[in-house]
Amino acid sequence: MTAIAILFLIISAVVVWGGLAGSVIFLARRPETAFYAEGGEDPGE
């Protein structure tokens, strides 16, 4: 592998695993929403 290929591999791994870690931290801090927005009525009723 060339140096540029290894660099892009490292960058992509950091982006993917960093996003996963960020998502886990966010969900750990705010596990549920406090309220749900109004709407979402079924038009078939």
Secondary structure, DSSP 8 states (H G I E B T S, - for coil): --HHHHHHHHHHHHHHHHHHHHHHHHHHH--S-S---S----TT-
